[in-house]
Amino acid sequence: MHHLLTTFTHRHRRRIVQITIAGGAVALVLSLVTPLQYRATMRLLIIQATSPTLDAFTAVKSSEKVGRNLSRVLASSSFLDRVLLANPKIDASSFPRDERRRRKAWARMVESSVAPETSVMDIHVFHPRAAQALSIAEAVGGVLTRDAREYTGSYDISAKVIDPPLASRFPVRPNILLNILLGLILGALIGTAFEYLRGPHRDT
């Protein structure tokens, strides 16, 4: 099987290489026309108050679950409203007026996750302007630390910023090198499949 594949790719290498290069070129063009975005990163600690009936391990597991729930809340339109009100430096024109498009824009702009077995929440905000990414991240952290109890419905829960927002020095989206690599791989697969389907009789 390996010998047959090697023979096939060698025989049709010219067309396969051409399509592979074309795939990389398309990926490069798409990456260049996509607006560059900076990233602001921050980290919060979700704190579950302990009690005689709640040990430290259970408190951490509970905080981890709370953090995942807050990640879902963070992606909501109502949370975005609070973020915009929290920091007047945020350019609200970055968000479309149409509610559906507004939610999609916010979902693409903010990412959050909770490290397994911890109560640490990582938040990433992406924006074409580094200063705006930083302002939005600061507002997100402020809203979470202020309203964590309201969102969770528990006075035993609180959130604390342990790493303040920090903006990247250079754009991180799109990842041009990764996109080109994926384009080359996809081009190679398409080229190989195209040559195989185009003329299998040529190898018989």
PyMOL commands that place a pseudoatom at each C-alpha (Angstrom):
pseudoatom trace, name=CA, resn=MET, resi=1, chain=A, elem=C, hetatm=0, pos=[0.000, 0.000, 0.000]
pseudoatom trace, name=CA, resn=HIS, resi=2, chain=A, elem=C, hetatm=0, pos=[2.779, 2.404, 0.918]
pseudoatom trace, name=CA, resn=HIS, resi=3, chain=A, elem=C, hetatm=0, pos=[4.599, 1.537, -2.302]
pseudoatom trace, name=CA, resn=LEU, resi=4, chain=A, elem=C, hetatm=0, pos=[1.483, 2.178, -4.388]
pseudoatom trace, name=CA, resn=LEU, resi=5, chain=A, elem=C, hetatm=0, pos=[0.894, 5.533, -2.704]
pseudoatom trace, name=CA, resn=THR, resi=6, chain=A, elem=C, hetatm=0, pos=[4.519, 6.538, -3.208]
pseudoatom trace, name=CA, resn=THR, resi=7, chain=A, elem=C, hetatm=0, pos=[4.392, 5.544, -6.864]
pseudoatom trace, name=CA, resn=PHE, resi=8, chain=A, elem=C, hetatm=0, pos=[1.134, 7.417, -7.403]
pseudoatom trace, name=CA, resn=THR, resi=9, chain=A, elem=C, hetatm=0, pos=[2.292, 10.665, -5.774]
pseudoatom trace, name=CA, resn=HIS, resi=10, chain=A, elem=C, hetatm=0, pos=[5.606, 10.506, -7.617]
pseudoatom trace, name=CA, resn=ARG, resi=11, chain=A, elem=C, hetatm=0, pos=[3.864, 10.023, -10.961]
pseudoatom trace, name=CA, resn=HIS, resi=12, chain=A, elem=C, hetatm=0, pos=[1.467, 12.916, -10.397]
pseudoatom trace, name=CA, resn=ARG, resi=13, chain=A, elem=C, hetatm=0, pos=[3.688, 15.072, -8.236]
pseudoatom trace, name=CA, resn=ARG, resi=14, chain=A, elem=C, hetatm=0, pos=[3.657, 18.048, -10.591]
pseudoatom trace, name=CA, resn=ARG, resi=15, chain=A, elem=C, hetatm=0, pos=[-0.113, 18.566, -10.473]
pseudoatom trace, name=CA, resn=ILE, resi=16, chain=A, elem=C, hetatm=0, pos=[-0.266, 17.776, -6.763]
pseudoatom trace, name=CA, resn=VAL, resi=17, chain=A, elem=C, hetatm=0, pos=[2.470, 20.318, -6.004]
pseudoatom trace, name=CA, resn=GLN, resi=18, chain=A, elem=C, hetatm=0, pos=[0.675, 22.945, -8.092]
pseudoatom trace, name=CA, resn=ILE, resi=19, chain=A, elem=C, hetatm=0, pos=[-2.613, 22.458, -6.242]
pseudoatom trace, name=CA, resn=THR, resi=20, chain=A, elem=C, hetatm=0, pos=[-0.765, 22.390, -2.900]
pseudoatom trace, name=CA, resn=ILE, resi=21, chain=A, elem=C, hetatm=0, pos=[0.884, 25.734, -3.648]
pseudoatom trace, name=CA, resn=ALA, resi=22, chain=A, elem=C, hetatm=0, pos=[-2.465, 27.124, -4.800]
pseudoatom trace, name=CA, resn=GLY, resi=23, chain=A, elem=C, hetatm=0, pos=[-4.019, 26.066, -1.480]
pseudoatom trace, name=CA, resn=GLY, resi=24, chain=A, elem=C, hetatm=0, pos=[-1.312, 27.878, 0.451]
pseudoatom trace, name=CA, resn=ALA, resi=25, chain=A, elem=C, hetatm=0, pos=[-1.716, 30.975, -1.738]
pseudoatom trace, name=CA, resn=VAL, resi=26, chain=A, elem=C, hetatm=0, pos=[-5.492, 31.069, -1.183]
pseudoatom trace, name=CA, resn=ALA, resi=27, chain=A, elem=C, hetatm=0, pos=[-4.976, 30.742, 2.574]
pseudoatom trace, name=CA, resn=LEU, resi=28, chain=A, elem=C, hetatm=0, pos=[-2.456, 33.606, 2.481]
pseudoatom trace, name=CA, resn=VAL, resi=29, chain=A, elem=C, hetatm=0, pos=[-4.831, 35.892, 0.562]
pseudoatom trace, name=CA, resn=LEU, resi=30, chain=A, elem=C, hetatm=0, pos=[-7.737, 35.125, 2.901]
pseudoatom trace, name=CA, resn=SER, resi=31, chain=A, elem=C, hetatm=0, pos=[-5.504, 35.818, 5.916]
pseudoatom trace, name=CA, resn=LEU, resi=32, chain=A, elem=C, hetatm=0, pos=[-4.330, 39.150, 4.499]
pseudoatom trace, name=CA, resn=VAL, resi=33, chain=A, elem=C, hetatm=0, pos=[-7.855, 40.398, 3.783]
pseudoatom trace, name=CA, resn=THR, resi=34, chain=A, elem=C, hetatm=0, pos=[-9.032, 39.444, 7.295]
pseudoatom trace, name=CA, resn=PRO, resi=35, chain=A, elem=C, hetatm=0, pos=[-8.723, 42.380, 9.737]
pseudoatom trace, name=CA, resn=LEU, resi=36, chain=A, elem=C, hetatm=0, pos=[-5.827, 41.972, 12.150]
pseudoatom trace, name=CA, resn=GLN, resi=37, chain=A, elem=C, hetatm=0, pos=[-6.804, 41.688, 15.814]
pseudoatom trace, name=CA, resn=TYR, resi=38, chain=A, elem=C, hetatm=0, pos=[-4.947, 42.181, 19.084]
pseudoatom trace, name=CA, resn=ARG, resi=39, chain=A, elem=C, hetatm=0, pos=[-5.683, 40.178, 22.208]
pseudoatom trace, name=CA, resn=ALA, resi=40, chain=A, elem=C, hetatm=0, pos=[-6.101, 41.331, 25.800]
pseudoatom trace, name=CA, resn=THR, resi=41, chain=A, elem=C, hetatm=0, pos=[-5.726, 38.549, 28.367]
pseudoatom trace, name=CA, resn=MET, resi=42, chain=A, elem=C, hetatm=0, pos=[-6.726, 38.528, 32.009]
pseudoatom trace, name=CA, resn=ARG, resi=43, chain=A, elem=C, hetatm=0, pos=[-7.234, 35.952, 34.756]
pseudoatom trace, name=CA, resn=LEU, resi=44, chain=A, elem=C, hetatm=0, pos=[-9.778, 35.773, 37.559]
pseudoatom trace, name=CA, resn=LEU, resi=45, chain=A, elem=C, hetatm=0, pos=[-10.074, 33.589, 40.624]
pseudoatom trace, name=CA, resn=ILE, resi=46, chain=A, elem=C, hetatm=0, pos=[-13.535, 32.296, 41.479]
pseudoatom trace, name=CA, resn=ILE, resi=47, chain=A, elem=C, hetatm=0, pos=[-13.812, 32.027, 45.260]
pseudoatom trace, name=CA, resn=GLN, resi=48, chain=A, elem=C, hetatm=0, pos=[-16.275, 29.773, 47.050]
pseudoatom trace, name=CA, resn=ALA, resi=49, chain=A, elem=C, hetatm=0, pos=[-16.496, 30.565, 50.759]
pseudoatom trace, name=CA, resn=THR, resi=50, chain=A, elem=C, hetatm=0, pos=[-15.720, 27.538, 52.904]
pseudoatom trace, name=CA, resn=SER, resi=51, chain=A, elem=C, hetatm=0, pos=[-17.744, 26.357, 55.870]
pseudoatom trace, name=CA, resn=PRO, resi=52, chain=A, elem=C, hetatm=0, pos=[-17.577, 23.536, 58.431]
pseudoatom trace, name=CA, resn=THR, resi=53, chain=A, elem=C, hetatm=0, pos=[-19.586, 21.372, 56.016]
pseudoatom trace, name=CA, resn=LEU, resi=54, chain=A, elem=C, hetatm=0, pos=[-17.593, 22.325, 52.893]
pseudoatom trace, name=CA, resn=ASP, resi=55, chain=A, elem=C, hetatm=0, pos=[-13.985, 21.188, 52.583]
pseudoatom trace, name=CA, resn=ALA, resi=56, chain=A, elem=C, hetatm=0, pos=[-11.410, 22.947, 50.423]
pseudoatom trace, name=CA, resn=PHE, resi=57, chain=A, elem=C, hetatm=0, pos=[-11.472, 20.358, 47.611]
pseudoatom trace, name=CA, resn=THR, resi=58, chain=A, elem=C, hetatm=0, pos=[-15.254, 20.523, 47.288]
pseudoatom trace, name=CA, resn=ALA, resi=59, chain=A, elem=C, hetatm=0, pos=[-15.062, 24.320, 47.338]
pseudoatom trace, name=CA, resn=VAL, resi=60, chain=A, elem=C, hetatm=0, pos=[-12.620, 24.305, 44.407]
pseudoatom trace, name=CA, resn=LYS, resi=61, chain=A, elem=C, hetatm=0, pos=[-14.813, 21.897, 42.410]
pseudoatom trace, name=CA, resn=SER, resi=62, chain=A, elem=C, hetatm=0, pos=[-17.813, 24.088, 43.117]
pseudoatom trace, name=CA, resn=SER, resi=63, chain=A, elem=C, hetatm=0, pos=[-15.884, 27.186, 42.030]
pseudoatom trace, name=CA, resn=GLU, resi=64, chain=A, elem=C, hetatm=0, pos=[-14.847, 25.425, 38.818]
pseudoatom trace, name=CA, resn=LYS, resi=65, chain=A, elem=C, hetatm=0, pos=[-18.483, 24.753, 37.986]
pseudoatom trace, name=CA, resn=VAL, resi=66, chain=A, elem=C, hetatm=0, pos=[-19.401, 28.343, 38.817]
pseudoatom trace, name=CA, resn=GLY, resi=67, chain=A, elem=C, hetatm=0, pos=[-16.622, 29.544, 36.516]
pseudoatom trace, name=CA, resn=ARG, resi=68, chain=A, elem=C, hetatm=0, pos=[-18.010, 27.510, 33.617]
pseudoatom trace, name=CA, resn=ASN, resi=69, chain=A, elem=C, hetatm=0, pos=[-21.463, 28.964, 34.236]
pseudoatom trace, name=CA, resn=LEU, resi=70, chain=A, elem=C, hetatm=0, pos=[-20.019, 32.485, 34.306]
pseudoatom trace, name=CA, resn=SER, resi=71, chain=A, elem=C, hetatm=0, pos=[-18.321, 31.766, 30.959]
pseudoatom trace, name=CA, resn=ARG, resi=72, chain=A, elem=C, hetatm=0, pos=[-21.750, 31.162, 29.462]
pseudoatom trace, name=CA, resn=VAL, resi=73, chain=A, elem=C, hetatm=0, pos=[-23.132, 34.295, 31.096]
pseudoatom trace, name=CA, resn=LEU, resi=74, chain=A, elem=C, hetatm=0, pos=[-20.199, 36.304, 29.759]
pseudoatom trace, name=CA, resn=ALA, resi=75, chain=A, elem=C, hetatm=0, pos=[-21.219, 35.471, 26.191]
pseudoatom trace, name=CA, resn=SER, resi=76, chain=A, elem=C, hetatm=0, pos=[-24.739, 36.850, 26.665]
pseudoatom trace, name=CA, resn=SER, resi=77, chain=A, elem=C, hetatm=0, pos=[-26.119, 40.076, 25.205]
pseudoatom trace, name=CA, resn=SER, resi=78, chain=A, elem=C, hetatm=0, pos=[-27.159, 41.372, 28.637]
pseudoatom trace, name=CA, resn=PHE, resi=79, chain=A, elem=C, hetatm=0, pos=[-23.608, 40.956, 29.896]
pseudoatom trace, name=CA, resn=LEU, resi=80, chain=A, elem=C, hetatm=0, pos=[-22.355, 42.952, 26.913]
pseudoatom trace, name=CA, resn=ASP, resi=81, chain=A, elem=C, hetatm=0, pos=[-24.758, 45.747, 27.862]
pseudoatom trace, name=CA, resn=ARG, resi=82, chain=A, elem=C, hetatm=0, pos=[-23.202, 45.918, 31.320]
pseudoatom trace, name=CA, resn=VAL, resi=83, chain=A, elem=C, hetatm=0, pos=[-19.703, 45.882, 29.847]
pseudoatom trace, name=CA, resn=LEU, resi=84, chain=A, elem=C, hetatm=0, pos=[-20.502, 48.845, 27.594]
pseudoatom trace, name=CA, resn=LEU, resi=85, chain=A, elem=C, hetatm=0, pos=[-21.888, 50.786, 30.545]
pseudoatom trace, name=CA, resn=ALA, resi=86, chain=A, elem=C, hetatm=0, pos=[-18.920, 49.903, 32.762]
pseudoatom trace, name=CA, resn=ASN, resi=87, chain=A, elem=C, hetatm=0, pos=[-16.282, 51.658, 30.678]
pseudoatom trace, name=CA, resn=PRO, resi=88, chain=A, elem=C, hetatm=0, pos=[-16.987, 54.821, 28.624]
pseudoatom trace, name=CA, resn=LYS, resi=89, chain=A, elem=C, hetatm=0, pos=[-13.725, 54.263, 26.726]
pseudoatom trace, name=CA, resn=ILE, resi=90, chain=A, elem=C, hetatm=0, pos=[-15.276, 51.355, 24.837]
pseudoatom trace, name=CA, resn=ASP, resi=91, chain=A, elem=C, hetatm=0, pos=[-16.298, 52.205, 21.289]
pseudoatom trace, name=CA, resn=ALA, resi=92, chain=A, elem=C, hetatm=0, pos=[-19.881, 50.927, 21.090]
pseudoatom trace, name=CA, resn=SER, resi=93, chain=A, elem=C, hetatm=0, pos=[-19.859, 51.379, 17.300]
pseudoatom trace, name=CA, resn=SER, resi=94, chain=A, elem=C, hetatm=0, pos=[-17.805, 48.170, 17.102]
pseudoatom trace, name=CA, resn=PHE, resi=95, chain=A, elem=C, hetatm=0, pos=[-21.048, 46.292, 17.677]
pseudoatom trace, name=CA, resn=PRO, resi=96, chain=A, elem=C, hetatm=0, pos=[-23.833, 46.121, 15.060]
pseudoatom trace, name=CA, resn=ARG, resi=97, chain=A, elem=C, hetatm=0, pos=[-27.291, 47.361, 15.976]
pseudoatom trace, name=CA, resn=ASP, resi=98, chain=A, elem=C, hetatm=0, pos=[-28.954, 44.223, 14.692]
pseudoatom trace, name=CA, resn=GLU, resi=99, chain=A, elem=C, hetatm=0, pos=[-29.311, 41.922, 17.695]
pseudoatom trace, name=CA, resn=ARG, resi=100, chain=A, elem=C, hetatm=0, pos=[-28.349, 38.728, 15.865]
pseudoatom trace, name=CA, resn=ARG, resi=101, chain=A, elem=C, hetatm=0, pos=[-25.209, 40.245, 14.363]
pseudoatom trace, name=CA, resn=ARG, resi=102, chain=A, elem=C, hetatm=0, pos=[-24.436, 41.945, 17.672]
pseudoatom trace, name=CA, resn=ARG, resi=103, chain=A, elem=C, hetatm=0, pos=[-24.408, 38.628, 19.521]
pseudoatom trace, name=CA, resn=LYS, resi=104, chain=A, elem=C, hetatm=0, pos=[-22.210, 37.021, 16.863]
pseudoatom trace, name=CA, resn=ALA, resi=105, chain=A, elem=C, hetatm=0, pos=[-19.738, 39.911, 17.019]
pseudoatom trace, name=CA, resn=TRP, resi=106, chain=A, elem=C, hetatm=0, pos=[-19.534, 39.643, 20.816]
pseudoatom trace, name=CA, resn=ALA, resi=107, chain=A, elem=C, hetatm=0, pos=[-19.117, 35.851, 20.661]
pseudoatom trace, name=CA, resn=ARG, resi=108, chain=A, elem=C, hetatm=0, pos=[-16.169, 36.274, 18.264]
pseudoatom trace, name=CA, resn=MET, resi=109, chain=A, elem=C, hetatm=0, pos=[-14.664, 39.033, 20.389]
pseudoatom trace, name=CA, resn=VAL, resi=110, chain=A, elem=C, hetatm=0, pos=[-14.536, 37.339, 23.801]
pseudoatom trace, name=CA, resn=GLU, resi=111, chain=A, elem=C, hetatm=0, pos=[-13.388, 33.878, 24.859]
pseudoatom trace, name=CA, resn=SER, resi=112, chain=A, elem=C, hetatm=0, pos=[-13.284, 32.403, 28.351]
pseudoatom trace, name=CA, resn=SER, resi=113, chain=A, elem=C, hetatm=0, pos=[-12.334, 29.101, 29.924]
pseudoatom trace, name=CA, resn=VAL, resi=114, chain=A, elem=C, hetatm=0, pos=[-11.745, 27.539, 33.318]
pseudoatom trace, name=CA, resn=ALA, resi=115, chain=A, elem=C, hetatm=0, pos=[-8.651, 25.404, 33.856]
pseudoatom trace, name=CA, resn=PRO, resi=116, chain=A, elem=C, hetatm=0, pos=[-9.630, 21.832, 34.889]
pseudoatom trace, name=CA, resn=GLU, resi=117, chain=A, elem=C, hetatm=0, pos=[-9.451, 21.072, 38.603]
pseudoatom trace, name=CA, resn=THR, resi=118, chain=A, elem=C, hetatm=0, pos=[-9.011, 24.781, 39.397]
pseudoatom trace, name=CA, resn=SER, resi=119, chain=A, elem=C, hetatm=0, pos=[-11.145, 27.847, 40.023]
pseudoatom trace, name=CA, resn=VAL, resi=120, chain=A, elem=C, hetatm=0, pos=[-9.044, 30.037, 37.713]
pseudoatom trace, name=CA, resn=MET, resi=121, chain=A, elem=C, hetatm=0, pos=[-10.873, 31.658, 34.805]
pseudoatom trace, name=CA, resn=ASP, resi=122, chain=A, elem=C, hetatm=0, pos=[-8.973, 32.873, 31.739]
pseudoatom trace, name=CA, resn=ILE, resi=123, chain=A, elem=C, hetatm=0, pos=[-10.546, 35.590, 29.594]
pseudoatom trace, name=CA, resn=HIS, resi=124, chain=A, elem=C, hetatm=0, pos=[-9.375, 36.704, 26.147]
pseudoatom trace, name=CA, resn=VAL, resi=125, chain=A, elem=C, hetatm=0, pos=[-10.717, 39.730, 24.281]
pseudoatom trace, name=CA, resn=PHE, resi=126, chain=A, elem=C, hetatm=0, pos=[-9.926, 40.314, 20.596]
pseudoatom trace, name=CA, resn=HIS, resi=127, chain=A, elem=C, hetatm=0, pos=[-10.170, 43.643, 18.784]
pseudoatom trace, name=CA, resn=PRO, resi=128, chain=A, elem=C, hetatm=0, pos=[-8.501, 45.397, 15.820]
pseudoatom trace, name=CA, resn=ARG, resi=129, chain=A, elem=C, hetatm=0, pos=[-7.247, 48.049, 18.277]
pseudoatom trace, name=CA, resn=ALA, resi=130, chain=A, elem=C, hetatm=0, pos=[-5.145, 46.971, 21.232]
pseudoatom trace, name=CA, resn=ALA, resi=131, chain=A, elem=C, hetatm=0, pos=[-6.419, 49.830, 23.424]
pseudoatom trace, name=CA, resn=GLN, resi=132, chain=A, elem=C, hetatm=0, pos=[-10.025, 48.779, 22.814]
pseudoatom trace, name=CA, resn=ALA, resi=133, chain=A, elem=C, hetatm=0, pos=[-9.252, 45.138, 23.597]
pseudoatom trace, name=CA, resn=LEU, resi=134, chain=A, elem=C, hetatm=0, pos=[-7.713, 46.310, 26.864]
pseudoatom trace, name=CA, resn=SER, resi=135, chain=A, elem=C, hetatm=0, pos=[-10.669, 48.553, 27.751]
pseudoatom trace, name=CA, resn=ILE, resi=136, chain=A, elem=C, hetatm=0, pos=[-13.187, 45.790, 27.066]
pseudoatom trace, name=CA, resn=ALA, resi=137, chain=A, elem=C, hetatm=0, pos=[-11.193, 43.275, 29.119]
pseudoatom trace, name=CA, resn=GLU, resi=138, chain=A, elem=C, hetatm=0, pos=[-11.033, 45.722, 32.040]
pseudoatom trace, name=CA, resn=ALA, resi=139, chain=A, elem=C, hetatm=0, pos=[-14.791, 46.195, 31.866]
pseudoatom trace, name=CA, resn=VAL, resi=140, chain=A, elem=C, hetatm=0, pos=[-15.400, 42.436, 31.698]
pseudoatom trace, name=CA, resn=GLY, resi=141, chain=A, elem=C, hetatm=0, pos=[-13.297, 41.921, 34.818]
pseudoatom trace, name=CA, resn=GLY, resi=142, chain=A, elem=C, hetatm=0, pos=[-15.050, 44.763, 36.598]
pseudoatom trace, name=CA, resn=VAL, resi=143, chain=A, elem=C, hetatm=0, pos=[-18.526, 43.425, 35.847]
pseudoatom trace, name=CA, resn=LEU, resi=144, chain=A, elem=C, hetatm=0, pos=[-17.619, 39.884, 36.899]
pseudoatom trace, name=CA, resn=THR, resi=145, chain=A, elem=C, hetatm=0, pos=[-16.069, 40.921, 40.202]
pseudoatom trace, name=CA, resn=ARG, resi=146, chain=A, elem=C, hetatm=0, pos=[-18.981, 43.253, 40.934]
pseudoatom trace, name=CA, resn=ASP, resi=147, chain=A, elem=C, hetatm=0, pos=[-21.884, 41.043, 39.852]
pseudoatom trace, name=CA, resn=ALA, resi=148, chain=A, elem=C, hetatm=0, pos=[-20.614, 37.495, 40.412]
pseudoatom trace, name=CA, resn=ARG, resi=149, chain=A, elem=C, hetatm=0, pos=[-23.006, 36.953, 43.305]
pseudoatom trace, name=CA, resn=GLU, resi=150, chain=A, elem=C, hetatm=0, pos=[-25.960, 38.194, 41.284]
pseudoatom trace, name=CA, resn=TYR, resi=151, chain=A, elem=C, hetatm=0, pos=[-25.143, 35.900, 38.361]
pseudoatom trace, name=CA, resn=THR, resi=152, chain=A, elem=C, hetatm=0, pos=[-24.674, 32.862, 40.584]
pseudoatom trace, name=CA, resn=GLY, resi=153, chain=A, elem=C, hetatm=0, pos=[-27.444, 33.581, 43.059]
pseudoatom trace, name=CA, resn=SER, resi=154, chain=A, elem=C, hetatm=0, pos=[-25.099, 32.874, 45.967]
pseudoatom trace, name=CA, resn=TYR, resi=155, chain=A, elem=C, hetatm=0, pos=[-23.530, 35.241, 48.499]
pseudoatom trace, name=CA, resn=ASP, resi=156, chain=A, elem=C, hetatm=0, pos=[-20.796, 32.645, 49.089]
pseudoatom trace, name=CA, resn=ILE, resi=157, chain=A, elem=C, hetatm=0, pos=[-19.348, 33.261, 45.611]
pseudoatom trace, name=CA, resn=SER, resi=158, chain=A, elem=C, hetatm=0, pos=[-16.981, 36.074, 44.668]
pseudoatom trace, name=CA, resn=ALA, resi=159, chain=A, elem=C, hetatm=0, pos=[-14.519, 36.778, 41.869]
pseudoatom trace, name=CA, resn=LYS, resi=160, chain=A, elem=C, hetatm=0, pos=[-11.107, 38.422, 42.134]
pseudoatom trace, name=CA, resn=VAL, resi=161, chain=A, elem=C, hetatm=0, pos=[-8.764, 39.610, 39.378]
pseudoatom trace, name=CA, resn=ILE, resi=162, chain=A, elem=C, hetatm=0, pos=[-5.413, 37.904, 39.886]
pseudoatom trace, name=CA, resn=ASP, resi=163, chain=A, elem=C, hetatm=0, pos=[-3.839, 38.924, 36.563]
pseudoatom trace, name=CA, resn=PRO, resi=164, chain=A, elem=C, hetatm=0, pos=[-4.994, 42.332, 35.251]
pseudoatom trace, name=CA, resn=PRO, resi=165, chain=A, elem=C, hetatm=0, pos=[-5.624, 42.727, 31.502]
pseudoatom trace, name=CA, resn=LEU, resi=166, chain=A, elem=C, hetatm=0, pos=[-2.540, 42.715, 29.329]
pseudoatom trace, name=CA, resn=ALA, resi=167, chain=A, elem=C, hetatm=0, pos=[-2.666, 43.477, 25.607]
pseudoatom trace, name=CA, resn=SER, resi=168, chain=A, elem=C, hetatm=0, pos=[-0.527, 41.656, 23.058]
pseudoatom trace, name=CA, resn=ARG, resi=169, chain=A, elem=C, hetatm=0, pos=[2.232, 43.668, 21.365]
pseudoatom trace, name=CA, resn=PHE, resi=170, chain=A, elem=C, hetatm=0, pos=[1.357, 42.308, 17.938]
pseudoatom trace, name=CA, resn=PRO, resi=171, chain=A, elem=C, hetatm=0, pos=[-1.839, 41.094, 16.264]
pseudoatom trace, name=CA, resn=VAL, resi=172, chain=A, elem=C, hetatm=0, pos=[-2.667, 37.469, 17.053]
pseudoatom trace, name=CA, resn=ARG, resi=173, chain=A, elem=C, hetatm=0, pos=[-5.525, 37.006, 14.597]
pseudoatom trace, name=CA, resn=PRO, resi=174, chain=A, elem=C, hetatm=0, pos=[-5.429, 35.686, 12.000]
pseudoatom trace, name=CA, resn=ASN, resi=175, chain=A, elem=C, hetatm=0, pos=[-2.548, 33.262, 12.521]
pseudoatom trace, name=CA, resn=ILE, resi=176, chain=A, elem=C, hetatm=0, pos=[-1.082, 33.659, 9.035]
pseudoatom trace, name=CA, resn=LEU, resi=177, chain=A, elem=C, hetatm=0, pos=[1.575, 30.937, 9.312]
pseudoatom trace, name=CA, resn=LEU, resi=178, chain=A, elem=C, hetatm=0, pos=[-0.906, 28.399, 10.666]
pseudoatom trace, name=CA, resn=ASN, resi=179, chain=A, elem=C, hetatm=0, pos=[-3.436, 29.290, 7.971]
pseudoatom trace, name=CA, resn=ILE, resi=180, chain=A, elem=C, hetatm=0, pos=[-0.824, 28.838, 5.239]
pseudoatom trace, name=CA, resn=LEU, resi=181, chain=A, elem=C, hetatm=0, pos=[0.188, 25.472, 6.682]
pseudoatom trace, name=CA, resn=LEU, resi=182, chain=A, elem=C, hetatm=0, pos=[-3.429, 24.314, 6.784]
pseudoatom trace, name=CA, resn=GLY, resi=183, chain=A, elem=C, hetatm=0, pos=[-3.907, 25.612, 3.239]
pseudoatom trace, name=CA, resn=LEU, resi=184, chain=A, elem=C, hetatm=0, pos=[-0.905, 23.617, 2.024]
pseudoatom trace, name=CA, resn=ILE, resi=185, chain=A, elem=C, hetatm=0, pos=[-2.135, 20.461, 3.742]
pseudoatom trace, name=CA, resn=LEU, resi=186, chain=A, elem=C, hetatm=0, pos=[-5.644, 20.884, 2.371]
pseudoatom trace, name=CA, resn=GLY, resi=187, chain=A, elem=C, hetatm=0, pos=[-4.241, 21.634, -1.082]
pseudoatom trace, name=CA, resn=ALA, resi=188, chain=A, elem=C, hetatm=0, pos=[-2.119, 18.478, -0.986]
pseudoatom trace, name=CA, resn=LEU, resi=189, chain=A, elem=C, hetatm=0, pos=[-5.123, 16.366, -0.009]
pseudoatom trace, name=CA, resn=ILE, resi=190, chain=A, elem=C, hetatm=0, pos=[-7.326, 17.932, -2.686]
pseudoatom trace, name=CA, resn=GLY, resi=191, chain=A, elem=C, hetatm=0, pos=[-4.585, 17.572, -5.295]
pseudoatom trace, name=CA, resn=THR, resi=192, chain=A, elem=C, hetatm=0, pos=[-4.053, 13.912, -4.482]
pseudoatom trace, name=CA, resn=ALA, resi=193, chain=A, elem=C, hetatm=0, pos=[-7.784, 13.170, -4.507]
pseudoatom trace, name=CA, resn=PHE, resi=194, chain=A, elem=C, hetatm=0, pos=[-8.267, 15.130, -7.720]
pseudoatom trace, name=CA, resn=GLU, resi=195, chain=A, elem=C, hetatm=0, pos=[-5.554, 13.234, -9.528]
pseudoatom trace, name=CA, resn=TYR, resi=196, chain=A, elem=C, hetatm=0, pos=[-6.855, 9.906, -8.258]
pseudoatom trace, name=CA, resn=LEU, resi=197, chain=A, elem=C, hetatm=0, pos=[-10.437, 10.592, -9.346]
pseudoatom trace, name=CA, resn=ARG, resi=198, chain=A, elem=C, hetatm=0, pos=[-9.409, 12.322, -12.560]
pseudoatom trace, name=CA, resn=GLY, resi=199, chain=A, elem=C, hetatm=0, pos=[-7.568, 9.452, -14.128]
pseudoatom trace, name=CA, resn=PRO, resi=200, chain=A, elem=C, hetatm=0, pos=[-7.218, 6.185, -12.213]
pseudoatom trace, name=CA, resn=HIS, resi=201, chain=A, elem=C, hetatm=0, pos=[-7.026, 4.421, -15.580]
pseudoatom trace, name=CA, resn=ARG, resi=202, chain=A, elem=C, hetatm=0, pos=[-3.638, 6.070, -16.171]
pseudoatom trace, name=CA, resn=ASP, resi=203, chain=A, elem=C, hetatm=0, pos=[-2.117, 3.941, -13.429]
pseudoatom trace, name=CA, resn=THR, resi=204, chain=A, elem=C, hetatm=0, pos=[-3.447, 0.662, -14.765]
for i in range(1, 204): cmd.bond("trace and resi %d" % i, "trace and resi %d" % (i + 1))
show_as sticks, trace
zoom trace
